[in-house]
Amino acid sequence: MCNVLALDLGTSTGFCIFSCDEGGKNIHVISSGTKKFHQNGRVSLGRRFVCFRDWLRSIIKKHEICKIFYEQVFAHSGIQPAHVYGGFLYHMAAICDDFNIALHGIGVCSIKKRVSGFGHASKAQIIKKVREYDFNPIDDNEADAIAIMLAVAQHGDKHE
């Protein structure tokens, strides 16, 4: 058994650190939440990426992460979210290479379908489904990370 990190990348990054057996029957959630990487106008443009990189490295070391699953997004609602997602994605990929960690992207619709039964479930529906598993996410970002964890625990590395 190894510790796994589920991430919903963005300015407010949802995360869920967990371990589970191969069949996903025994899930142990270590921590979950939302980490904010907002850009402050008085600091350099790259500061949020440095903060993300440092935070991710510390999580990997502290919890001995061996796999990372993330919500794979192919379309964004705006230019800024797309830039943040892309920057975080490539920093994460480089860090995974540094630590020799397996990195797996899971499509948004696949996560939603696995957790709710409907590939186009709303944020509110995902939060409701996650709460049915006795989790209490503080926002939709944490709920998405928990949903990734649930999808991985139920279906392993195989996702459509």
Secondary structure as UniProt FT lines:
FT   STRAND          3..8
FT   STRAND          12..20
FT   TURN            22..23
FT   STRAND          27..36
FT   TURN            41..42
FT   TURN            45..46
FT   HELIX           47..63
FT   STRAND          65..72
FT   HELIX           79..99
FT   STRAND          102..107
FT   HELIX           108..116
FT   TURN            119..120
FT   HELIX           123..132
FT   TURN            133..134
FT   HELIX           140..155
FT   TURN            156..157
//
